[in-house]
Amino acid sequence: MSEECIPLCNASDLVEGGRAVPFDVVHGGETCRAFAVRFEGQPHAYLNRCSHVAMEMDFQPDRFFDDTGQWLLCATHGAVYQPDTGECMGGPCRGGLVKIALSERDGVVHWHTAWNLQPLTF
């Protein structure tokens, strides 16, 4: 199965340190929520699944950044992640977030499929 680029949102929808753009994926055969954010000018995306306990991280819909806009935060247990790499930086986490490749061109952000990451089909 070859990699696909799937349009996600307009580039302007991802505001630095702001709300995430959510989307659904199939990861390892399981339907999951994912999210995209902008940090230091670049778009980044991850599965919405804390590495501490496999549950969604946002307490308020599409809000992942802490109050400083410098860290991604799991609202349930306080795990803290680096926005550009998904690496665990503090709190109860077992490894980092599952990163999803993004590209940005012509004002559109796309996410990239992989062998274990596919679009949700109805």
PLY file of the C-alpha trace (Angstrom):
ply
format ascii 1.0
element vertex 122
property float x
property float y
property float z
element edge 121
property int vertex1
property int vertex2
end_header
0.00 0.00 0.00
1.55 3.28 -1.09
1.65 6.45 0.96
-1.08 9.00 0.25
-1.27 12.71 1.03
-4.70 13.53 2.36
-5.90 17.15 2.65
-6.54 18.03 6.30
-7.24 21.76 6.56
-6.34 25.21 5.31
-2.94 26.27 6.60
-4.61 29.30 8.23
-6.74 26.95 10.38
-3.62 26.02 12.38
-2.81 29.01 14.58
0.48 29.10 16.49
-0.15 27.63 19.96
-3.90 27.62 19.29
-6.67 25.10 18.89
-5.94 21.82 17.19
-7.62 20.52 14.06
-8.96 17.04 14.89
-9.23 14.16 12.42
-9.92 10.43 12.46
-7.47 7.74 11.36
-7.14 3.99 11.46
-3.90 3.15 13.31
-2.90 -0.50 13.51
-6.43 -1.51 12.56
-8.06 0.60 15.30
-10.05 3.81 14.76
-8.40 6.72 16.60
-8.72 10.45 16.92
-5.71 12.48 15.85
-4.91 16.17 16.00
-2.77 18.74 14.22
-1.26 21.87 15.78
1.15 24.61 14.75
4.31 25.17 16.78
7.19 27.50 15.88
5.62 28.01 12.46
5.45 24.32 11.52
2.43 21.96 11.51
2.67 18.79 13.62
0.19 15.94 14.12
-0.16 13.09 16.60
-2.58 10.41 17.64
-4.81 11.79 20.38
-3.61 9.12 22.77
-1.52 9.75 25.87
1.43 7.38 26.24
0.68 7.07 30.00
-2.84 5.68 29.65
-4.27 5.17 26.15
-6.95 7.84 26.44
-7.63 11.10 24.63
-5.59 14.01 25.96
-7.80 17.08 25.50
-10.00 18.07 28.43
-11.64 20.79 26.36
-12.22 19.90 22.69
-9.18 20.55 20.48
-7.12 22.21 23.23
-3.75 20.54 23.78
-1.35 23.37 24.58
-0.65 24.41 28.16
-1.23 28.03 29.21
2.21 29.06 27.94
1.66 27.60 24.44
5.02 25.80 24.73
3.95 22.26 25.67
1.29 19.71 24.73
-0.48 18.59 27.86
-2.57 15.55 28.76
-5.39 17.11 30.76
-6.15 13.91 32.69
-2.83 13.04 34.34
-0.55 15.96 33.46
1.87 14.28 31.06
3.78 16.95 29.12
5.04 16.54 25.53
7.31 18.52 23.20
5.04 19.97 20.45
7.47 19.43 17.57
8.61 15.87 18.37
5.96 14.40 20.70
8.75 13.46 23.14
7.70 13.11 26.79
9.14 16.01 28.78
7.55 15.39 32.18
4.76 13.82 34.15
3.57 10.25 33.84
4.36 9.12 30.31
5.82 5.96 28.82
7.55 7.21 25.71
6.31 9.83 23.31
3.24 10.50 21.23
2.68 8.72 17.91
3.64 11.30 15.26
1.80 11.60 11.96
3.69 13.08 9.00
2.32 16.36 7.65
3.18 18.56 4.71
2.07 22.10 3.90
1.84 23.47 0.38
-0.30 25.97 -1.51
-2.08 27.00 1.69
-3.23 23.46 2.55
-1.97 21.07 5.25
-1.96 17.37 4.29
-1.41 14.29 6.43
0.45 11.26 5.12
-0.69 7.67 5.37
1.75 4.89 6.32
1.69 1.08 6.43
-0.06 1.20 9.83
-1.92 4.52 9.36
-4.86 4.85 6.99
-7.86 7.13 6.51
-11.12 6.18 8.15
-13.53 4.94 5.48
-17.27 4.67 5.86
0 1
1 2
2 3
3 4
4 5
5 6
6 7
7 8
8 9
9 10
10 11
11 12
12 13
13 14
14 15
15 16
16 17
17 18
18 19
19 20
20 21
21 22
22 23
23 24
24 25
25 26
26 27
27 28
28 29
29 30
30 31
31 32
32 33
33 34
34 35
35 36
36 37
37 38
38 39
39 40
40 41
41 42
42 43
43 44
44 45
45 46
46 47
47 48
48 49
49 50
50 51
51 52
52 53
53 54
54 55
55 56
56 57
57 58
58 59
59 60
60 61
61 62
62 63
63 64
64 65
65 66
66 67
67 68
68 69
69 70
70 71
71 72
72 73
73 74
74 75
75 76
76 77
77 78
78 79
79 80
80 81
81 82
82 83
83 84
84 85
85 86
86 87
87 88
88 89
89 90
90 91
91 92
92 93
93 94
94 95
95 96
96 97
97 98
98 99
99 100
100 101
101 102
102 103
103 104
104 105
105 106
106 107
107 108
108 109
109 110
110 111
111 112
112 113
113 114
114 115
115 116
116 117
117 118
118 119
119 120
120 121
